[in-house]
Amino acid sequence: MAKNYFYNLLLSLANLLFPILSFPYVSRILGPEGIGKVQFIYSFAMYFALVASLGIPIYGMKEIARRRNDPDARSAVFSELFIVNVITSVVLTIAYLLVIFFFPYFQADRNLFIAAGLLILLSFSYIEWLYTGMEEFRSIALRSVLFKLIGLVLMYTFIRDRNDFGIYLLIMIFSFMGNNLLSLFLSRSRVKLVLRDLKLRRHIVPLLMILSTTFATSMYTEMDTVLLGLLANNKTVGLYTAAVKLSKIIIPFVTSMGVVLIPRIAKYFAEENLEGVQETLNENFRFLAFFSVPIAMGLMLFAPEFIALFSGKEFLPATLSMQLLSFLPVVIGFGHLFLCLILIPAGKNKEMLFSVICGMVISVLLNFLLVPVWKEVGSSIANLSAETLVSVMYFYFIRKHFKFTYQWSLMGKALLSTILFIPVIWMARIYGTSLILTLILGIGGCAICYVATQLFLFRNYFVFSVLDFLKAKLMLKNKV
């Protein structure tokens, strides 16, 4: 468990550091319009790739976890899902190319759209669900870090002026597909591709259910950028991208513990061990309450500084959008807990589908109503509203079927602990002689105040457990 969390944390840190190291450089060179053009093309292709996946990353992870100790059964289910994914990848690629060639809107950047089609054609190569189901987080983390580093080097080497947006797109495609293809190649030591006695039909019904859910979910996770591009312009997409990237940059860390706990909690549900489920939920809830609330408050209060530092002054109009989206770490963090640690392992697919359909409807409706008037701000409102509604619906259905308890008081204590952020940030802006110094003083001061308040005022058990863990590790290291 500890090793799995360490490697998943390493992956989360890589997902955090890569945008911090790459986006400030790229955004200043390409500007809002260049960033917006690339993000629109990439998101449009990824939307088709997402549908082509049929929800296999979620379904496959659970199926592999169930057969982890049976090599033959594991190979059989992997082969069945992999072949289904190859078929859907080809079908969705054809559909994508028909859209690209028959709609004049895509004519100006058709070559870039065609290049992005590789994301769909090779989407079957995304098999991280195999490694997650087998709890091989080390392999996932190391490969991801490797290709992120390669992508970072390529960006600093080849992106030089505002006409290099095509190169930026190709590097993004390479970073994503290179990782996938390597993981597919290495999978030969974990599973064998079986072509006989396959039972593809047994997966159709659950995959169609998850496909419906995936399609609905994509309307407010992927299509928000696409709708914004269609209803506004590339510059608006660029501003929105800056706000979204900075607001979501920390989400992999917020959900990192939940990802590690998925195989364990799936096992508990299979054994009908609800006490084990409750204990696992408590672990993740304490983690989320402690980290997500201060992160959200920090993102909101420091939005102008983060935008200026990581994107450049051209992107400052995105400040309000980022302040609205700063609540996403909390909303998505708890949505991930409700979905991946309860609804999916418990097989509540209908409830999950209904929830995301509600999110899809509110997202599309608000985008069409608000984007023509408020552009990226309207899209931000639609995004936050959809994610919030979905998480609330998840919780409603969980309360309907289960009697799990949650330590909601931890959320209130975390929120009260962030009140001190306001004077700390005010002082940092006064005494910070530069943007970086302001952020260092502000973030450092906020972190100290938050931990001290949680530790000495609220006597938070989670803080003590982390300190005890670190103390034990240091003592062990000294003995060695």
C-alpha positions in Angstrom: 0.0 0.0 0.0 2.8 2.5 1.0 4.8 1.7 -2.1 1.8 2.0 -4.4 0.9 5.3 -2.9 4.5 6.5 -3.2 4.6 5.8 -6.9 1.1 7.2 -7.5 2.2 10.3 -5.6 5.3 10.4 -7.9 3.0 10.3 -10.9 0.8 13.1 -9.4 3.9 15.2 -8.8 4.9 14.7 -12.4 1.5 15.7 -13.6 1.8 18.8 -11.4 5.4 19.8 -12.3 5.1 19.1 -16.1 2.5 21.9 -16.8 4.4 24.2 -14.4 7.6 23.7 -16.4 6.1 23.7 -19.8 3.0 25.9 -20.0 4.7 29.2 -18.9 7.2 28.8 -21.7 4.8 27.7 -24.4 2.0 30.2 -23.5 4.4 33.2 -23.7 5.6 32.1 -27.1 2.3 31.0 -28.7 0.0 33.5 -26.9 -3.7 33.0 -26.1 -4.6 32.4 -29.8 -1.9 29.8 -30.5 -2.6 27.9 -27.2 -6.4 28.1 -28.0 -6.0 26.7 -31.5 -3.9 23.7 -30.3 -6.1 23.0 -27.3 -9.2 23.0 -29.5 -7.8 20.5 -32.0 -6.4 18.3 -29.3 -9.6 18.3 -27.3 -11.7 17.7 -30.4 -9.7 14.6 -31.2 -9.6 13.4 -27.6 -13.3 13.6 -27.5 -13.5 10.9 -30.2 -10.8 8.9 -28.5 -12.7 9.0 -25.2 -15.8 7.6 -26.9 -13.7 5.0 -28.6 -12.4 3.8 -25.2 -16.0 2.7 -24.3 -15.2 3.1 -20.7 -12.7 0.2 -20.9 -10.2 2.0 -18.6 -12.8 1.9 -15.8 -14.4 -1.4 -16.5 -11.1 -3.1 -17.4 -9.3 -2.1 -14.2 -12.1 -3.7 -12.2 -12.1 -6.9 -14.3 -8.3 -7.2 -14.2 -8.3 -6.7 -10.4 -10.7 -9.5 -10.0 -8.5 -11.9 -12.0 -5.1 -10.6 -10.8 -4.0 -13.9 -9.4 -5.2 -16.0 -12.4 -2.8 -15.5 -15.4 -5.1 -17.4 -17.9 -8.3 -15.6 -16.9 -6.4 -12.3 -16.9 -5.1 -12.8 -20.4 -8.5 -13.8 -21.6 -10.3 -10.7 -20.3 -7.5 -8.5 -21.5 -7.6 -9.9 -25.0 -11.4 -9.5 -25.2 -11.3 -5.9 -24.1 -8.3 -5.1 -26.2 -9.9 -6.5 -29.4 -13.2 -4.5 -28.7 -11.1 -1.4 -28.3 -9.2 -2.0 -31.6 -12.6 -2.2 -33.4 -14.0 0.9 -31.8 -10.8 2.9 -32.4 -11.0 2.1 -36.2 -14.8 3.0 -36.3 -14.3 6.3 -34.4 -11.3 7.2 -36.6 -13.5 6.8 -39.7 -16.2 9.0 -38.1 -13.7 11.6 -37.2 -12.2 11.8 -40.7 -15.7 12.1 -42.2 -16.4 15.1 -39.9 -13.0 16.7 -40.8 -13.4 16.3 -44.5 -17.1 17.1 -44.9 -17.4 20.2 -42.7 -15.8 23.4 -44.1 -15.1 24.7 -40.5 -12.1 22.3 -40.2 -10.6 23.1 -43.6 -8.1 25.8 -42.5 -6.3 23.5 -40.1 -7.1 20.2 -41.7 -3.6 18.8 -41.6 -3.4 19.4 -37.9 -6.7 17.7 -37.4 -5.5 14.8 -39.4 -2.4 14.5 -37.3 -4.5 14.6 -34.1 -6.5 11.7 -35.6 -3.6 9.4 -34.4 -5.0 9.9 -30.9 -8.1 8.1 -32.0 -6.6 5.5 -34.3 -4.2 4.3 -31.6 -6.4 4.9 -28.7 -6.5 1.1 -28.1 -2.9 1.3 -27.0 -4.0 3.0 -23.7 -3.9 0.0 -21.4 -3.0 1.6 -18.1 -6.1 -0.1 -16.7 -4.2 -3.4 -17.0 -1.3 -2.0 -14.8 -3.7 -0.3 -12.3 -5.8 -3.5 -11.9 -2.6 -5.4 -11.1 -1.5 -2.5 -8.8 1.7 -1.9 -10.7 1.9 1.8 -10.0 5.7 1.8 -10.2 5.5 1.0 -13.9 2.8 3.5 -14.6 4.7 6.3 -12.8 8.1 5.7 -14.3 6.9 5.5 -17.9 4.8 8.6 -17.5 7.7 10.6 -16.0 10.0 9.5 -18.8 7.7 10.7 -21.6 6.9 13.9 -19.8 10.6 14.7 -19.6 11.1 13.9 -23.2 8.2 16.1 -24.2 9.5 18.9 -22.0 12.9 18.8 -23.7 11.3 18.8 -27.2 9.2 21.8 -26.3 12.2 23.9 -25.1 14.1 22.8 -28.2 11.7 23.2 -31.1 9.1 25.8 -30.0 10.6 29.2 -30.8 7.9 31.6 -32.2 4.1 32.0 -32.6 4.1 29.9 -35.8 5.2 26.8 -33.9 1.8 25.8 -32.7 1.8 22.8 -35.0 5.0 21.5 -33.4 3.4 22.0 -30.0 0.5 19.8 -31.1 2.8 17.1 -32.4 4.8 17.1 -29.2 1.6 16.7 -27.1 0.6 13.8 -29.3 4.0 12.1 -29.0 4.1 12.5 -25.2 0.7 10.8 -24.9 1.0 8.1 -27.6 4.7 7.3 -26.8 3.8 6.3 -23.3 0.8 4.3 -24.5 2.8 2.3 -27.1 5.6 1.5 -24.6 3.1 0.3 -22.0 1.5 -1.9 -24.7 4.9 -3.4 -25.7 5.8 -4.1 -22.0 2.4 -5.8 -21.4 3.7 -9.0 -23.1 5.2 -10.0 -19.8 1.9 -9.6 -17.9 -0.7 -11.0 -20.4 -0.8 -13.0 -23.6 -3.0 -11.9 -26.5 -5.5 -14.7 -26.9 -7.5 -15.0 -30.2 -9.4 -18.2 -29.5 -12.5 -19.0 -27.4 -13.1 -15.3 -26.7 -16.4 -14.1 -25.2 -16.8 -10.6 -26.4 -20.5 -10.5 -25.9 -20.3 -10.7 -22.2 -18.8 -7.3 -22.0 -21.2 -5.5 -24.3 -23.9 -4.6 -21.9 -21.7 -3.2 -19.1 -19.5 -1.4 -21.7 -22.5 0.2 -23.4 -23.6 1.4 -20.0 -20.2 2.9 -19.3 -20.1 4.2 -22.8 -23.3 6.1 -22.2 -21.8 7.4 -19.0 -18.5 8.3 -20.7 -20.3 10.1 -23.5 -22.3 12.1 -21.1 -19.3 12.9 -18.9 -17.2 14.0 -21.9 -19.8 16.7 -22.6 -18.6 18.7 -19.5 -15.0 17.4 -19.3 -13.8 17.5 -22.9 -16.5 19.2 -24.9 -16.4 22.4 -22.9 -13.3 23.5 -24.8 -14.8 22.4 -28.1 -18.1 24.2 -27.5 -16.2 27.3 -26.4 -14.1 27.2 -29.7 -17.2 26.8 -31.8 -19.2 29.5 -30.0 -16.4 32.0 -29.4 -12.8 32.0 -30.9 -9.3 30.6 -30.4 -8.2 33.4 -28.1 -11.1 32.7 -25.7 -10.2 29.1 -25.7 -6.6 30.1 -24.9 -7.7 32.1 -21.9 -10.0 29.3 -20.7 -7.2 26.8 -21.1 -4.9 28.8 -18.9 -7.6 29.0 -16.2 -8.5 25.3 -16.5 -4.9 24.1 -16.4 -4.0 26.0 -13.3 -7.2 25.1 -11.5 -6.9 21.4 -12.4 -3.2 21.1 -12.1 -3.4 19.8 -8.5 -6.3 17.4 -9.0 -4.1 14.4 -9.8 -2.6 14.9 -6.3 -6.0 15.3 -4.7 -7.2 12.0 -6.2 -3.9 10.1 -5.8 -4.9 8.3 -2.7 -8.2 7.3 -4.1 -6.6 5.7 -7.2 -4.4 3.5 -4.9 -7.4 2.5 -2.9 -9.5 1.3 -5.8 -8.3 -2.3 -6.1 -8.6 -2.7 -2.3 -12.1 -1.3 -2.1 -13.2 -3.4 -5.2 -12.1 -6.5 -3.3 -14.0 -5.4 -0.2 -17.2 -4.9 -2.2 -16.8 -8.3 -3.9 -16.5 -9.9 -0.4 -19.4 -7.7 0.9 -17.1 -6.4 3.6 -18.7 -3.0 4.2 -16.7 -2.4 7.4 -13.5 -2.6 5.2 -15.2 -0.2 2.7 -16.0 2.3 5.5 -12.4 2.2 6.9 -11.1 2.8 3.4 -13.5 5.7 2.8 -12.4 7.3 6.1 -8.8 7.2 4.9 -9.5 8.9 1.7 -12.0 11.4 3.2 -9.5 12.6 5.8 -6.9 13.0 3.0 -9.3 15.0 0.8 -10.6 17.2 3.6 -7.1 18.1 4.7 -5.7 19.0 1.3 -8.5 20.0 -1.1 -9.9 22.9 0.9 -6.7 24.9 1.4 -5.7 24.2 -2.2 -8.9 25.6 -3.5 -8.7 28.7 -1.3 -5.1 29.3 -2.3 -5.9 29.0 -6.0 -8.8 31.4 -5.7 -6.9 34.1 -3.6 -3.7 33.8 -5.6 -5.4 33.6 -9.1 -3.9 36.9 -10.5 -0.4 35.9 -9.4 -0.6 32.4 -10.7 -2.0 33.6 -14.1 0.7 36.2 -14.5 3.5 33.9 -13.5 2.6 30.7 -15.3 0.8 32.1 -18.4 2.0 35.7 -18.8 0.2 39.1 -18.6 -1.6 38.4 -21.9 -3.7 35.8 -20.0 -4.7 38.1 -17.0 -8.3 38.4 -18.4 -8.6 34.7 -17.4 -8.3 35.6 -13.7 -12.1 35.5 -12.9 -12.4 32.2 -14.8 -9.6 30.7 -12.6 -11.2 32.0 -9.4 -14.5 30.2 -10.4 -12.7 27.0 -11.3 -10.5 27.0 -8.2 -13.3 25.0 -6.4 -12.8 22.1 -8.8 -10.2 20.3 -6.6 -12.8 20.0 -3.9 -15.7 19.1 -6.2 -13.9 16.7 -8.4 -12.0 15.2 -5.4 -15.2 14.2 -3.6 -16.8 13.2 -6.9 -13.9 10.8 -7.5 -14.4 9.4 -4.0 -18.1 8.8 -4.5 -17.7 7.4 -8.0 -14.5 5.3 -8.0 -14.6 4.1 -4.4 -18.4 3.4 -4.0 -20.6 3.5 -7.1 -18.4 1.7 -9.6 -17.2 -1.1 -7.2 -20.8 -1.5 -6.0 -22.0 -1.9 -9.7 -24.4 1.1 -9.5 -24.1 1.9 -13.2 -27.6 3.2 -13.7 -27.2 5.7 -10.9 -23.8 6.8 -12.3 -25.3 7.2 -15.8 -28.2 9.3 -14.6 -25.9 11.6 -12.6 -23.6 12.3 -15.5 -26.6 12.8 -17.9 -27.7 15.6 -15.5 -24.2 17.1 -15.6 -24.2 16.9 -19.4 -27.6 18.6 -19.7 -26.7 21.5 -17.4 -23.3 21.9 -19.1 -24.6 22.1 -22.7 -27.5 24.4 -21.6 -25.3 26.8 -19.7 -22.6 26.8 -22.4 -25.1 27.8 -25.1 -26.7 30.4 -22.8 -23.6 32.0 -21.2 -20.6 31.6 -23.7 -22.0 34.0 -26.3 -22.2 36.7 -23.7 -19.5 36.0 -21.1 -17.2 33.8 -23.2 -14.6 32.0 -21.0 -16.3 33.1 -17.8 -19.6 31.5 -19.0 -17.8 28.3 -19.8 -16.2 28.3 -16.4 -19.6 28.7 -14.7 -21.0 25.8 -16.9 -18.0 23.6 -16.0 -18.2 24.2 -12.2 -22.0 23.8 -12.2 -21.9 20.5 -14.1 -19.1 19.0 -11.9 -20.9 20.1 -8.7 -24.3 18.7 -9.8 -22.7 15.4 -10.8 -20.9 15.0 -7.4 -24.1 15.9 -5.5 -26.1 13.3 -7.5 -23.4 10.7 -6.8 -23.8 11.4 -3.1 -27.6 11.3 -3.3 -27.6 7.8 -4.7 -25.0 6.6 -2.3 -27.1 7.8 0.6 -30.1 6.0 -1.0 -28.3 2.6 -1.1 -25.7 2.6 1.7 -25.3 3.9 5.2 -21.7 5.0 5.1 -20.7 7.8 7.4 -18.5 10.8 6.6 -16.5 13.2 8.9 -18.0 16.4 7.5 -16.8 18.3 10.5 -13.3 18.0 9.0 -14.4 20.1 6.0 -15.7 22.9 8.3 -12.4 22.8 10.3 -10.4 23.0 7.1 -12.4 25.9 5.8 -12.0 27.8 9.1 -8.3 27.2 9.1 -8.1 28.9 5.7 -9.5 32.2 7.0 -5.9 33.2 8.0 -5.0 33.0 4.3 -6.6 36.4 3.7 -4.3 38.5 6.0 -1.3 36.4 5.1 -1.7 37.0 1.3 -2.5 40.7 1.9 0.9 41.0 3.8 2.7 39.0 1.1 1.5 41.4 -1.6 2.7 44.4 0.4 6.2 43.0 1.3 6.8 40.9 -1.8 9.1 42.9 -4.0 8.5 40.6 -7.0 5.8 38.2 -8.2 7.8 35.1 -7.2 8.7 36.5 -3.8 5.0 37.3 -3.2 4.0 33.7 -4.0 6.8 32.2 -1.9 5.9 34.4 1.2 2.2 33.9 0.7 2.2 30.1 0.0 4.7 29.5 2.8 2.8 31.6 5.3 -0.5 30.0 4.4 0.9 26.5 4.7 2.4 27.2 8.2 -0.8 28.9 9.4 -3.0 26.0 8.1 -0.9 23.2 9.5 -0.5 25.0 12.9 -4.3 25.6 13.1 -5.1 22.0 12.2 -2.5 20.7 14.6 -2.9 22.8 17.7 -6.4 24.2 17.5 -8.3 21.3 16.0 -6.0 18.5 17.0 -6.4 16.9 13.5 -5.7 13.1 13.7 -4.6 13.1 10.1 -1.7 15.5 10.8 -0.5 13.5 13.8 -0.6 10.3 11.7 1.5 11.9 8.9 4.0 13.2 11.5 4.2 9.8 13.2 4.8 8.2 9.7 7.6 10.6 8.9 9.2 10.2 12.3 9.2 6.4 12.0 10.8 6.6 8.6 13.5 9.0 9.8 14.3 6.8 12.8 14.5 3.7 10.6 16.8 5.5 8.2 19.1 6.6 11.1 19.3 3.0 12.4 20.3 1.8 8.9 
